[in-house]
Structure formats: C-alpha cells, structure tokens
C-alpha cells in the first residue's frame, strides 16, 4: 500500500523505502485495533505473510479514542509535522459517507507487490463475500486506486459515492449480500 495515492499524499514522503517504513509503523497499531473490533484475515505463502484483509464488525468501523491515541506516536515520530493533520483529514473524509445502516467495513486489503496478480486478493475477497452472504450483511469499503474499483466490482461491490480526499479521487463502494431465497 506504499504507493496508494492517499498514503503518498497523507505521509508526504517521496522516498519509497522511508514511506514504506512509516506506513508499517502506522498500520501496526491500526491493525491491532482492528483485530479487537473486527476480523483480520492473512494470506501466507511459504510461511510468510503476503496479504491481509481487515474487516470491522457492524457498529465498529471507526477506531475508538484509545486506538487513535495508540496510532498517534506512529504519525508524529519520523514524519513531517503536517502528517498527523493530513491523516486526520483523510480518515475524517473517509468516515463521513459510511452507511448509516449496520455494515461490515472492509479494509485494509493489501497483497505484497511481488505476488499481486496471483489470486491472493481474490481469494481473500471471495472468503469475505461468502461470509457476508451467509450472514446476510451489507459491506462497505473505500479505495483511492481506480484500478481497485474494477477488482471490487467483480465481487458485486458498486460505487455509491465519489469524492476527492486530500485532492485525490476516492471511490466509496458497497455490496448487498446474495439472496438465499433462490
């Protein structure tokens, strides 16, 4: 996710290696918090984690105050002074169009670049969608990469809104569960 446009803009670090390290520091407490209020699915190859699929339970898609406090050091240390402000704007803009009705919130979904295109992301999304269909639950996500829109549409997500966040185009998508009535 080091090349996602919103991540690049929010962290403001041009150097790929430095940005990757900064994002790793950021996502560690983010994923720890998400694990407490949702589900994390990992994809492994030869014992190494190569993909992650996060999902927040209905009513729990926004981080708690304590989670935000735990993330703060990862934003302050090793980043420019504007990074925390940009990340807060980004997260706030993404939170605004969340559906009012109960939903599972998908994300982050990421696959290591060296194994992308090998079906790992599709397998994780397929498992997620199967669970949503079994539970009859609405699901929702945001993406800042246009190429991801088509990927998610293969799993019956539809674009419900578009907006610029940090001057970056973003797509907000939802998916209704498959009907089990035939």
N, C-alpha and C positions, 0 to 999 in steps of 0.2 A: 504493500500500500504506500510505499515511499514515493511513488510517482502520481498518486491521486491528486488531481488539481487542488482540491480543498486542503489537503495535508500540506502540499507545497506552499500554498498561499498563507495558511494559518501559521506555519512554523517559520516561513521566510528564510529558509536555509537553502542556498543554491547547491552546495556540495552534497552529492548523493549519499556518501558514507556518513557524514555528520548528521544529515536529516534522518537516515535510517536508524542511527543510534538514538537520536532524540525521540523518534516515533516509538522505538522499542521501550524506552523509559516511560513514555506516555501510555502506551497500550497495556503495559504490565498492570498498573492499578485499575485501569479501565476494565480489563478482562477479569481481574479479581473481583471487582464489584459486580460485574455482570453475572459471574458464576454464582454469587449469593442470591441474585434476584431473577435468575433465569437458568439457561442451559448453555453449555459450551460443548460443541462437537469438534473433535480433532480428526484430521486425516493424517495417517502415518505411512511412510514408505521406508523400508529397511530400518525401522526403529526410530526414524527421525520425523518430527512434526513438520508436515509440508502444507497443511491447510487448517483453517479454523472457521467455524461457523457459530456465531453468537446469536442467541435469541432470548429476549426478555419476555417474561410472563405477562399476561394481561394485567394492567394496573401498575406495572413495574418498569415501564420502558424508560423512565427518566431516572438518572442517578440520584441517590439520596444526598443530603447535605454532607454526611460523613464521607461518602465516596468522592464527592467533589473536593473535600479537604485533602483526602489521600492522593488525589491526582495533582493538586496544586504544586507540590515540590517538583514534579516532573516537567511542569510548564515553566517554572521560574528558573531553576538551575540549568545552566548550559544553553539557554535560549536568550533571544533578544528580549528587551523589556516589553515590546509590543506583542509578544507571543501569547501571554495569558489573555489579553484583551481580545485578540483575534480569535482565539479558540472559544472564548465565551460567546462572542458574537456568532460564530459558526454553529455551536451547539444550540444556542438560543433560536437561531433561524431554523434549524432542523427540527426543533421541538414544536414550533408554532403550528405546523399543519398536521400534527399527529391526529389520527381519527379519535373522535370522542367516544365511540363505542369500543367495548373491550376487544383487544387485538394482541397478537404476538408480534413483537417488534424484532425484525431480522437485522442482524448486523453487529459487529463487522463480519463480513465474509471475505476471506483472503486465501490465496494459494500462492506459494512461493513461485516467483517468476520462472525458475528453471524447470518446473513441472506443469506450468499452465498449458492448457490445451490438451491435457491427457485425461480429462473426465473427472478429475478430483472435485472441482467446484460443482459440477453437475450432480455427482453422487451425493455431496452434502446437501445441495438444494433439493434433490429428489427425496432424501430422507426427511428433511424439514417439511416439505409439502405433503408427504404421506402422513406425517404426524398431524398437520393442520387439518387434513381431510378427515382423519379418524376422529379428531376432537371437534370437528365442525367449527373451526375458529378462523376468523379473519386474520390475515397477516399483512404487514406493512414494512416498508423499507425506504431508505433514501440512497441515492447514488449521485456521484459527481462525475461519472465517466459515461459518456454517451454509449460507448460500446457495451456497457453493462446493461443498458436498457433492453436491448435485443436478447441478451442472455436471460434476463429475468422474465421477459415476455414468453420465452419457451416454457416457462413453468406457470403460465397463466397469470402473471402479475400484469396489471395495467397501470399506465401513468394516470395519476389522479390530479397532479399539480406539477408545475414547473416554476422555478424561481432562481434568481441569481443570489448566491450566498457568497460573500466576500468577492463579489463581482465574477463569480464562477457559475456557469449554468449547472443546475441541480434538478434531478427528477425524483418525484415522490410517487411511490407505487404501492398498490395494494392488491391483494388476492383473496377472493372468496373461496371457501372450501368447496370441493366437489360434492355434489349432492349424492347421497347414498340411496336415494329413492328410485333409482333406475334411470 
